[in-house]
Structure formats: structure tokens, C-alpha cells
């Protein structure tokens, strides 16, 4: 038997290419070989690089964006040496637990920050006055609780202005903090809110109280990891907040933490925000 390799080919003829073309194809498509010119190889390389770049952007857009440009970030926590932290309450819908929350805060000598929606202020103006009269801070949580990242610059300013105007009319105090509803933001939201005189603030400890998974779960979420400069998120109308709040506060105080309003935990002067949203004093030369 011959030692030459057997070449299989569908019955037919070999495709003839124009004179001067060095490529050969077989009409069955079983085997082909192409001798590429340097120009063709360069074009192929460029195409592959372009596809790789597109794939990277789609696969990991946030990481690619960090490399490409500096994102505008809210403050999630603060680099503090002292054992201080802040707890905060978002108020968007109900109000029946607000007075019990205020009573608990009074009992433990805690002052905090309530981020209010303008629509909530419209429904419960007496609650706003009560919160302020007890020495707590008011933050802006928008006027209608929209997804802020979907709004134009003009509409972002309108949301901030309308909510603030309601608070100023009732209390004479203008909020200086802003927390985007749903924690939803982009560069435009952060930049515009700061242009309007607000510090954009998120949180580093989420109680997840809105999930209604019970008192024990709220306590667990708020106590398993605590660091100086943390900002804790609660909601004023969650089902188990009144039951969980005393234990959470006692835990913090037993660890030696002082609980203060959000504006007091923020750093004065120039600062930087790292990629995790932690505020640091700006380094001096």
C-alpha cells in the first residue's frame, strides 16, 4: 500500500482562481489553505483587537470605565480614626413608625439623619417638624423618588430644588445632603447635586430592613461588621425597624462607638474619594 496520505474530496472539480491568486480552495469546503499577504495579516490583527475591545467593554463595563476615566462617586463611608458612625433613615412612603423611632433615638441619646422625599413631606408635614424639633438632621431624598440616573440635568435640579423648598418653608433649614432614591446614580447625578450645594451620600452598612426578613436579620446585617466612619441605612417604615433598632444601637455603643448625624461624620476641607466610595482627607505635600 502506498505511504502517501489519502486526501478526501467530494466528487467534483477543484475551484480555479484567477491567475496570480495564490489561494487554493476545494469545492467541498473540506480543506482550504490561504497564503495571506502582509496587508491582509495586518487587517486581520486590527479586526481581532477591535473585537477584543468590544468584548471587554460589554463583559466588564465598570472596570473598563475606571481605567478609562475617573468616575464621580458619592460618599459611602469616611476614613475616621475615632470610633464614630452615622445611622440614617430614608422616608418615602409611610410614617406610622416615625414617632416610635424618634422615641428610641431619644432614649439612647442618638442624633441622626432622615432623608426625606418631597411627597412624604407633603403628606406628613407635622412629622417633619417633629423630626427637626428633636434635633435630627434632614437630608434630600428627591421630590418624587425617581430613578435619578434616567433624568436630564434640568430635571435633577428640579427634583432637588422642589424637595428642598418644602423643607425650608416648614423649618427654615435647607438640606445639605442628598441620597439618590434606590441608590441609583451616575456621573451626572453626583456632579449636579454637588453643583447645587449637596454632598451626595450613600451607605456602607445596609440593614436590608425593607426586605422584611425579620428582626434578627436586621440586627445581623447591621452588626456583623462595623468600622469607624460607617454610614448605616434604615427605612422609617420597615416592619421590624422598631424591634431591631434598640439592639443595633446598644451593640454600637457597647463597642464604644458614638453615633452622630451624617453631616458630622463627613470630613471638612478638601478630600478624595477612593474607588470604594470612602472619603479621605486630601494628602498635603
C-alpha positions in Angstrom: 0.0 0.0 0.0 1.2 3.5 -0.8 2.6 5.5 2.1 1.2 8.7 0.7 -1.6 10.3 2.8 -5.1 9.9 1.4 -6.8 13.2 0.6 -10.6 13.0 0.7 -12.5 15.3 -1.6 -16.1 15.4 -2.6 -16.6 14.3 -6.1 -16.3 17.4 -8.3 -13.8 19.7 -9.5 -11.3 22.0 -7.9 -12.2 25.6 -8.0 -9.9 27.6 -10.2 -9.0 31.0 -9.1 -7.8 33.9 -11.2 -4.2 33.9 -12.4 -1.8 35.4 -9.8 -4.0 34.4 -6.8 -2.0 32.1 -4.6 -5.0 30.8 -2.6 -6.5 27.3 -3.3 -9.9 26.0 -2.3 -11.7 22.8 -2.8 -15.3 23.0 -3.6 -16.3 20.6 -0.9 -15.1 23.0 1.7 -13.2 20.2 3.5 -9.8 21.7 3.2 -8.5 25.1 2.3 -5.3 27.0 2.6 -4.7 30.7 2.1 -1.5 32.4 1.8 -2.1 35.8 3.4 -0.3 38.9 2.3 1.3 41.2 5.0 -1.5 43.7 4.4 -4.2 41.0 5.0 -2.5 39.9 8.2 -2.4 43.5 9.4 -6.1 44.0 8.7 -6.9 40.7 10.5 -4.9 41.7 13.6 -6.7 45.1 13.7 -10.1 43.4 13.5 -9.2 41.0 16.3 -8.1 43.9 18.5 -11.3 45.7 17.8 -13.4 42.7 18.7 -11.4 42.1 21.9 -12.0 45.7 22.9 -15.7 45.5 22.3 -15.9 42.2 24.2 -14.1 43.7 27.2 -16.4 46.7 27.3 -19.5 44.6 27.3 -18.1 42.0 29.7 -16.9 44.4 32.4 -18.1 47.9 31.7 -17.5 49.3 35.2 -13.9 48.1 35.3 -13.2 49.4 31.9 -14.7 52.7 32.8 -12.5 53.1 35.9 -9.4 52.6 33.7 -10.6 55.0 31.0 -11.7 57.8 33.2 -12.4 58.9 36.8 -16.0 58.2 37.9 -17.9 60.7 40.1 -18.7 58.8 43.3 -20.9 59.5 46.3 -19.5 59.1 49.8 -20.3 55.6 51.1 -18.1 55.8 54.3 -15.5 58.0 55.8 -11.9 57.3 56.9 -12.1 58.2 60.6 -9.7 57.2 63.4 -12.3 57.9 66.1 -14.9 55.3 66.8 -17.8 57.2 65.2 -20.5 56.1 62.8 -23.8 57.5 61.5 -27.2 55.9 61.1 -29.8 57.2 58.7 -33.4 56.7 57.7 -34.9 57.0 54.3 -38.6 58.1 54.4 -40.5 57.7 51.2 -43.9 56.2 52.0 -45.4 55.5 55.4 -44.9 57.4 58.7 -46.6 55.3 61.5 -43.3 54.1 62.9 -41.6 57.5 62.9 -42.6 58.6 66.4 -41.6 55.2 68.0 -38.2 55.6 66.1 -37.7 59.1 67.5 -38.6 57.9 71.0 -35.9 55.1 70.7 -33.3 57.6 69.5 -34.1 59.9 72.4 -33.8 57.0 74.9 -30.2 56.3 73.7 -29.2 59.9 73.2 -28.7 59.4 69.5 -29.0 62.1 66.8 -29.2 61.0 63.2 -30.2 62.0 59.6 -33.6 61.5 57.9 -33.5 61.5 54.1 -37.0 62.6 53.1 -38.9 62.6 49.8 -40.8 65.7 49.0 -44.0 63.8 48.5 -43.6 62.4 52.1 -43.2 65.9 53.4 -46.4 66.9 51.6 -48.3 64.1 53.4 -46.6 64.4 56.8 -45.5 68.0 57.5 -46.1 67.5 61.2 -43.7 64.6 61.2 -41.0 66.7 59.5 -41.4 69.4 62.2 -41.2 66.7 64.9 -38.0 65.2 63.5 -36.4 68.7 63.4 -37.7 69.7 66.8 -36.0 66.6 68.3 -32.6 67.7 66.9 -32.3 65.4 63.9 -30.9 66.3 60.5 -32.9 66.4 57.3 -31.4 65.2 54.0 -32.8 65.5 50.5 -34.1 62.2 49.0 -35.6 63.9 45.9 -39.1 65.2 45.4 -40.9 62.3 43.7 -38.5 59.3 44.3 -37.5 58.7 40.6 -34.5 56.8 39.2 -32.3 59.9 39.1 -29.8 58.4 36.5 -32.6 58.5 33.9 -33.3 62.2 34.3 -31.8 65.1 32.4 -29.7 67.7 34.2 -32.6 70.1 34.4 -34.9 67.5 35.9 -32.3 66.5 38.5 -32.1 70.1 39.6 -35.9 70.3 39.7 -36.1 67.3 42.0 -33.6 68.7 44.4 -35.0 72.2 44.4 -38.6 71.2 44.9 -37.9 69.0 47.9 -35.6 71.5 49.5 -38.1 74.3 49.1 -40.7 72.3 51.0 -38.4 71.7 53.9 -37.2 75.3 54.0 -40.8 76.6 54.0 -41.7 74.4 57.0 -38.5 74.5 59.0 -36.4 77.4 57.7 -33.5 74.9 57.2 -32.1 73.9 53.8 -30.8 70.3 53.5 -27.1 70.0 52.5 -27.1 66.2 52.0 -28.6 64.2 49.1 -29.2 60.5 48.8 -30.4 59.3 45.4 -33.5 57.1 45.5 -32.8 53.4 45.1 -29.1 54.2 45.4 -29.3 54.9 41.7 -26.8 57.4 40.3 -24.4 58.2 37.5 -21.8 60.9 37.0 -24.4 63.5 36.1 -26.4 62.9 39.3 -23.4 63.2 41.5 -22.0 66.3 39.7 -25.3 68.2 39.5 -26.1 67.5 43.2 -22.7 68.9 44.2 -23.2 71.9 42.0 -26.5 72.5 43.8 -24.7 72.6 47.2 -25.3 69.0 48.3 -22.9 66.3 49.3 -24.1 63.1 47.7 -24.2 60.3 50.2 -24.8 56.5 50.1 -24.2 53.9 52.8 -21.7 51.3 53.8 -23.9 49.1 56.0 -27.3 48.2 54.6 -29.9 46.9 57.1 -32.0 45.4 54.3 -34.9 46.1 56.5 -37.2 46.7 53.5 -37.0 43.0 52.7 -39.0 42.2 55.8 -36.9 39.2 56.8 -37.4 39.7 60.5 -35.8 41.5 63.4 -32.9 39.0 63.7 -31.9 39.6 60.1 -31.8 43.4 60.5 -29.6 43.0 63.6 -27.3 40.6 61.8 -26.9 42.8 58.8 -26.0 45.8 60.9 -23.7 44.2 63.5 -21.6 41.5 61.8 -19.0 44.1 60.6 -18.6 47.6 61.9 -15.8 50.1 61.2 -15.2 53.7 62.2 -16.8 56.0 59.6 -19.6 53.7 58.6 -22.9 55.0 57.4 -25.9 52.8 58.2 -29.1 52.7 56.1 -32.6 52.1 57.6 -36.1 52.9 56.5 -38.6 54.6 58.7 -41.5 52.3 57.7 -40.0 48.8 57.6 -41.9 46.2 59.5 -39.3 45.3 62.1 -37.3 48.5 62.5 -38.8 49.4 65.9 -37.9 45.9 67.3 -34.4 45.8 65.8 -33.2 49.4 66.4 -32.6 49.3 70.2 -30.4 46.2 69.9 -28.4 47.7 67.0 -27.8 50.9 68.9 -26.8 49.1 72.1 -24.4 47.0 70.1 -22.7 50.0 68.6 -22.5 51.8 71.9 -21.1 48.7 73.7 -18.4 48.6 71.1 -17.5 52.2 72.1 -19.0 53.9 69.1 -20.6 57.4 69.2 -23.5 57.7 66.8 -23.7 61.1 65.0 -25.6 62.6 62.1 -24.2 62.0 58.6 -23.1 65.6 58.1 -20.9 65.4 61.2 -19.2 62.2 60.1 -18.0 63.8 56.8 -14.6 65.4 56.6 -14.1 69.1 56.5 -11.9 70.7 53.8 -10.5 69.1 50.7 -10.9 65.4 50.3 -10.6 62.5 48.0 -13.0 59.5 47.4 -11.4 56.2 46.6 -12.9 53.6 44.3 -14.9 52.1 47.1 -16.6 55.4 47.9 -14.6 56.0 51.1 -13.8 59.7 51.8 -10.2 60.5 52.8 -8.5 63.8 53.7 -6.6 65.1 50.7 -2.9 64.5 51.1 -0.8 67.6 51.5 2.7 68.0 50.2 
